[in-house]
Amino acid sequence: MIGFLSVCSTVQAQIVEQPDPLRPSTPSADSTKTNANTDSTKTTPDTAHRDTLVKVPTPIFRYRFTADGTITTGNVNRTLLQLTGSIDYQLNNYFKLSSNPSFVYGQQSGILAEREWFGDFRTTLRHEKRLYYLAFGSYERSNLRQINHRWTVAAGMGYKLLNRKRAYISITDVLMQEYTDFIELADINIFRNSTRLFGEYAFDNDRFKVTHTVFYQPALGQYNVRWNASLSVQFQFTKVISLRSTVANAYESLVVPGRQNNDFRFTMGLVYEKQ
């Protein structure tokens, strides 16, 4: 199996609630802090008053685009390409916007197996505080799980369990409404509780980074469970280029006939990141 390397650009999160918005170069918080500077200037004695000028924090825009996957040849020919992005727009110390779009394409012995689309839009309030609030919506299409359309809207809160220079852990809990249009099953319109545990750790002066995300999303009032988890290990070659490997697993209790409940994915690629 040949690793299909990727390149991604960053200037600085299925569902779903996505991993935390892009974080600073040192994993200390969900987002970068900016400090407002206050300059007080005095006019000449003739004016006899003082003007205070407050500098508004400059909005911060970050983005990351990645492309990775795997290629297998021989008895089994398989191609998997995964494109992901992360966009983070911090307006001030209390409000920011984020998005984590992705696209996955895969073939098995020349037959289309995966063509997955996902896009979301998130707002975060009080992101500099230990207790913060978030709301988001997402859209998904999946050839793998035979989903025509899946829409979700959600709102809830998050709490930073650990917020240090090289270790960060947060937990979020939201109430989510989901509408799924299956190709072969009856449509569903349900409410879920979505709990996410996110962690990021840095070692050896940030040369090694480990990131993990776990979601657990049971439906309310009926048995319909979704959960997914991912683990990424990243090694930094230069200030902007790293090698990253990711394993991810997704489970849904309700799937169309002929499909498995569990899906496992492994990818490896290069990361271009500038913060």
N, C-alpha and C positions, 0 to 999 in steps of 0.2 A: 504493500500500500504506500503510495507516494503522497506525502503531505502537500496539500494544495495551498501554497502560501498566499498571504493576503497583505494588502496595504490599506491603512486607514489614516485619515487626517483628523486632527483634533485641535481646536482652539478652545479651551476652557478657561438602569432603571435599565402565558398566552393568556391574553386576557384583555386584558388583565391589567393588574397593577404592575407597573414595571419597576425595575430596580431603581435605587435612589438616583435623583438627578446627578449630573456629572459633578465630580468632586475635585478639589484642588490637588496640586501635585503632592502635598503631604496629606494623607487621609485623616483629617481631623474633624470634618463636619460634612453635612450634606452638600454644602456649597461654600463658595469663597466669601469671606467677610470683607466688607469695605468700610472704611471709616470716614464719617463726614467731618470736614474741617470747618471750623467757624473762625472767620476773620473779622475783627472789629476795627474799624478805621474811624479816626476822628477828623472832622472837618476843621477849617480855620476858626479862630475865635469869633469871626464875624457871623458865622452861621449859628453858633451857640447850640449845637446839637450833635449827637453821635449816631452814625449809621452803622448797623451791624449787618454784615454780609455773610450768609450761610451758603456754603458750597454744597450743592446737592450731589450725592454719590453718582459717579458716572456708571450708567448701565454696563453690565459685563455680559458678553456674548461668547459662548463656547460651543464647539461642535466636534463630533468624532464620527468618522465613517470607516467601517471595517469590511473586509472581504476575506473569507477563509473557507475551508472545506477540506474534502478528501477525494482522492481518485484511487480506485481499485481496478486492476486489470488481471486477466488470466481466466480461470474457470468462471469467475464472477466479474462482470464489468459493472462498476458502479461509479457514478459521479455525483458529488454533492457540493453545491456552491451556496454559501450563506453571506448575505449582505446585511449589515446592521448599521444604524446611526444613532447618535445621541446629540440632542440639541438642548442647550440650557441658556436661557436669557434671564439674567438677574437684573430686575429694574431698580431695586433698592435693598435695604437690609431686611425687609419684611415680606417682599413679594417677588416671585419669579415664575417663569413659564418653562416647561420642559416637554420634550417629545423623544420617543425611542422607536422609530420605525424599523422594520426588518422585512427581508424577503429571502426565502429559502427555495432552491430549485434542486431537484435530484432525479436521476434516472437509474433504473435497475435493468441491466441487460437490454438497453435501448428503449425501455418502456418508461413513460413518465410515472414517477412515484410520488414526488413532492413538488408542490408549487404553493408555498405558504406566504400570505400577505398579512402584515400586521402594522397598524399605525395607532398612535395615541396622542393625546394632548392633556397636559397636567398643569395645574396651578398649585403652588405651595405658599402658604402664609406663615409668617413667623419662622422662616427657615433657619434663622440664626439662633433660635431658642432651643432649649432641650425638648420642650413639648411644642409640636408644630401641627398644622392642619393642612390637609390636601384634598383636592377634588380633581377628577379626571374622567375622560371618556375614551373609548377605544373601538376600533373596527378590525375585523379579522375575516380572512377567507382561507380555506384549507382544502387542498386536493387530497392530502393524506388522510384526513378525518372526514372527508366528504361533507364539508360545511360550505354552503352557499354564502351566507352572511352571518356574522356574529357581532352584535353591538352591546357595549357595556357602558354604564355610567356609575360612578361611585363617589363617595365622600366619607372622610373619616379623619383620624389623627395619627400622629407618629410620635415616638419617644426615643431619644438617644440614650441607650443603655451605657455606652462607653464612647467617650469622645476625647481621644488622645492624639498625639502627633502622628504615631504610626500604628494606631489601633482604633477602629471605629465599628460600633455595632448599634443598629437601630431596629426597632420593631414598629410596624404599622398595623392598624386594624381599621377596615372600612366596611360600610354597607354598600353592596353592589347589586344593581339590577342588570340582568342578562337576557337578551333576546337572541336565540339561535335558530337559524333556518337551515335544517339539514336537507341533504339531497334526497335521502330515502326514509328518514324518520319524520314524525310529526314535529312541528315547530314547538319550541319551549320558550316561556317567558317567566322567569323565576327571579327570586332574590337570593343572594349569597352573602355570607360573611367571609371576607378575605383577610387573612392574617399573613404578614410577610416578615421574615427575619433576614436582615442584610448585614454582612460583615466585610470589612476590608482591612488588610494588614500589610505592613511594609517591613522589609528586613534589609540588612546590609546597605544602609544609606539609600534606601528606596530602589535598590537594584532588583530585588525580588518583591513581587506583590502577589497576594492571594486574595481572591474575592469569592464570596459565596452568597447565594440567594435561595431562599426557600419560601414557597407559597403553599398555603392550605386553604381551600375554598369550598366548604360544604354549602349545599343549598339549604334554605330555611323551609321547614315543614315537609320535606321529602328526602329520600336518599338519592343524592346526585352529587358526587364528590369529584373535585378536580384538585390536583396538586402537581407542582413541578419544582425542580431544584437544579441548580447549576453550580459548578466549581471551576474557577479559572486560575491558572498559575501563569505569571508573566515575568520574564527575565529581560532586563534592560541592557541592550548593547551600547547605545549612545544616549544622549540626552533626549532624543526624539524617537528612536527606533527600538522596539522590543520584540521578543518572540513570546507568543502566547498560545497556550493550549487550554481547551475548554471541554468539559464533559457536562451533558445536560440530560435530564430525564423528565418526561411529562406523562401524567396519568389522568384519564377521564373514565368515570364509571359508566357513562352513557355514550356509546359509539354506534355507528351504523353497522348492519350485518356484514360480516366478512372482514372487519377491522379489529385490530388488537387494541386493548385498553392502554397499553404501555408503549412508549416510544423512547429510545435511547439514542443519543447523538454525540459524536466525538469530532471535534474540529481542531485544526492547528493553523497558525498563520503569523504573519508579521504585523506589527502595530506601529503606525506613525502617529505620534502624539505630541502636541505642543500646548502648553498651558500658560 
